[in-house]
Each structure stands twice: as C-alpha cells, then as structure tokens.
Amino acid sequence: MPYELYYWDGLQGRGEFVRLALEQAQAPYVDIARGGDDEGQGESAITALMNSKTAPFIPFAPPFLKDGELIVSQTANILLYLGPKLGLAPKGDQAYIVHSLQLTIADMVTEAHDTHHPIATGQYYEDQTAPAKARATDFLRHRLPKFMRYFERVLAQNPDGERHLAGDSLTYADLSMFQLIEGLRYAFPRATARFALNYPRLTALRDAVAALPNIAAYLASERRLPFNESGIFRHYPELDMTGH
Amino acid sequence: MPYELYYWDGLQGRGEFVRLALEQAQAPYVDIARGGDDEGQGESAITALMNSKTAPFIPFAPPFLKDGELIVSQTANILLYLGPKLGLAPKGDQAYIVHSLQLTIADMVTEAHDTHHPIATGQYYEDQTAPAKARATDFLRHRLPKFMRYFERVLAQNPDGERHLAGDSLTYADLSMFQLIEGLRYAFPRATARFALNYPRLTALRDAVAALPNIAAYLASERRLPFNESGIFRHYPELDMTGH
C-alpha cells in the first residue's frame, strides 16, 4: 500500500521535505490533495481528517502521513518515521544526531516563514509589512548567518567526512538542507548572493543532492511545484537586502 | 554515570521540559550550569561545548543532554531519547504519536516566546513592544484557543481514555503539557482566567501531573526555579488581555 501524504496543493510548503525523502527512495506514495479530477476533493480529505470527531489520533496541521492505519504528523517526525524504512537514517544513537539537525532545520524554516508573517499567521503579509521588514532584516543580519555558520561547522567537524551532515551516507537531513538552501536563495537572492563563498561545504552538499539521479528527475518533473508566494519561502524584494 | 543537562542557569526555559521527565523518573542527573561554587563555570561549559572546534557533534543551542559520549540536542529530541529509558514513552508506533504531540507543544512554546520577541531574539523586549502587543493579541485571540482546543480534543478522543494525551499511561508529552499550561497561566493570567472552564480535560491532566509525588516534590524544591521575565513565558501585563 502506498504512503499517503496529506498536504495542501499549490505550494511546496513543509510537505516538500517529506516529498524529497519519498522521491529519493522511490517509495510509492500518493499526494492526497493533488492529481484528482476534483482538486478540492483532496483538500477536503485533509480537513475531514483533522476535524474528525472519532479518529483515535488527529493531527494539528499538515503535513501528515498515513501508513495503513497509522497517522504520523509533524514534518520532522514523519522523517524520523520514514528514515529507517527508506534507508535515509543511520541506526543506533546516530539517529538522534540526525533528528536534532532536522529539528534545527525546522526551527530555521519557522523563522524564515516568520519574516513575512511576524505578527499573525492568519493575516495577509500586506497587513504586516512594517514588522515583516524589521524581522526580515534581523533574520538576514543575524539569524541566517548564525544558523548557516553552525551547519557549515557541523559538516566541517563530521568525523565521517564533510559530504554529509552526519555519518558517511545520505540522510533525510541532507535532503532537507538542500530544500532549506533552495528556499532561502529563492526568497532572498540578494542577501544570499555570496552563499557559495561563505558556505562552501553547504553549497557542495546542496549541489550533490541536486545531482542525485532520483532528486534530479523529481526536480525536473511536474511534481516539483515552483516556489511561490503561498509557501514558506517567499520572494518579496522589499524584504531582501544586499550582501552579508 | 548521571545524565548531564546543559542549560542556562537562572530560568526554567526549555530545559524545564527535560527536567520534569528526569525528576518524574528519579533519574540521576547533573544540571551543569547550576550548583557549582562558581556559577559562571557551568555556563562556560555550555559555551565551550557549543564552540568546540573538534567535537564530532555540536549542538546549535541549549538544552542538550550528555549521556556518556553522546550529545543529544533539541528539547523534543532529548525527550524522544530519554522517553524509553525513563519509562515515559510507549513502545512501537505509538511513540510517533507522542513525539508529534511533543513537537506541537514545542511549536506553541515558540509562539508563546515570540509574543514578547516578535522581531528579534537578540534584542530587548522593550525595543519591540508595539509588535509584541500585536503578536500577543493575535496569539491570545487565535493561536492559544486553536492549540488548546486541539489538545483538548486529543484527550477527548484518546481511545485509551482522557487521562493521558496518548495511550493509557504517563508520557513525557503529558509532563510537557503541564509545563506549557503552567507557563501560559503565568504569562497570561487574565487571558487564561477561564482555562479550567474552557479546557476541563487539559486542566485535569495538569492537576494530575502536579499531584504526582515526584513532580510535587520537585515543584516544592529549590531546584524548581520560579517563572521569571528571562524565560519563555513572561508576565508582561500589557501583553495580557481579558477573557476569551
């Protein structure tokens, strides 16, 4: 039975971190909100499950994954669950290292989101542009370098070599790091103009992931939606800044 | 060898979620930044580990836990690691349900933090009071009820009974829910005045955790620092509001 991925249609969003793992492993999955005759039907399935009065476990928000009867929610948790099944996680205690990296990626994803929604998730960006500019400025000046210097050091100090964030083979955290870098470069092209210079190991990791045959095929497919201003990483030129 | 908990002294912070699990299980642990002759020494140990140029794995931020040579970081990940060892996590797939709840608690903790720091973590609250008021208002009006209604439903729909968030016995997520509720009540006494009325199951869970002998003893001890305005949950009366 294929995995069922529940995530909103029309944007990459947090669902994309799960998709990249499924695609790399060539795992059979159905993207529930996409591809049906009636687009709205898939979205209804998401809402129906979240609103269920009888389900033994209800997720707070998409993405969530159905594997048979089990529902796993929270992006990092889905990857924790899928990792060993898809051959994208190490065994033993190293699994906790990979998961901590994934959770730190998730923290940065939230902060990237909050650059355009610093006040209220439920309101439009256009209604919070002034605080968004202030938060984006702080993010680009302080938070992005702090996170990225950290991840660059994680690569540099990996005893198994700097090709992966942890251990000597590909993990879901490497795939998520690719997505994070892609998103940041899309949202902030000016601020990340010197990304490759500042973070050579992360750039090499990003390039290596992009060149994986299954990932390359996915990125070239129609299943990979382009980044857009409905997602987490949004390109609002007024929030971007030059150099850092 | 006792667990070593690395977290800043002087506040509960995210370290408290880990402490509650260790205390409930009566696990031997050392709170590295506390209790030494020289208070600064413990904090230096935190910084030294984070700044190490040679450690095979470096955490992004406290809290982190050392168990022998292993360093586990990220609050929810530490609890994932400790859960089975402390008898505070279910076996099998149910572990992923508990972890998803913990991650949703973590998301709400971050949002509670951002009510007083909506623009820049590295700046003072006093320098971001206007956006803080806007974000706190949205948090209390929309986010807090959304999260709490969700958790109340999780309890109501737990097939094993509404005494626990998942399964039929105490987990680390139950302990963290206690801490989240305590923190919200401390920070927003007016907005949460009718908490018990609105969320009777969550209130019962909170009360049950507080009455656990090991937790009650911990709460009465000097090891339990009071909430204060250095932590995540801060009581700034101007951010609080009446009723909801």
Interface residues (C-beta under 8 A of the other chain):
Chain A: S52 K53 T54 A55 P56 F57 I58 P59 F60 L70 V72 S73 Q74 A76 N77 L80 Y81 D93 Y96 I97 H99 S100 L103 T104 D107 T110 D114 P118 I119 A120 T121 G122 Q123 Q128 P131 A134 R135 D138 H142 R143 F147 Y150 R153 V154 Q157 N158 P159 A166
Chain B: S52 K53 T54 A55 P56 F57 I58 P59 F60 L70 V72 S73 Q74 A76 N77 L80 Y81 D93 Y96 I97 H99 S100 L103 T104 D107 T110 D114 P118 I119 A120 T121 G122 Q123 Q128 P131 A134 R135 D138 H142 R143 F147 Y150 R153 V154 Q157 N158 P159 A166
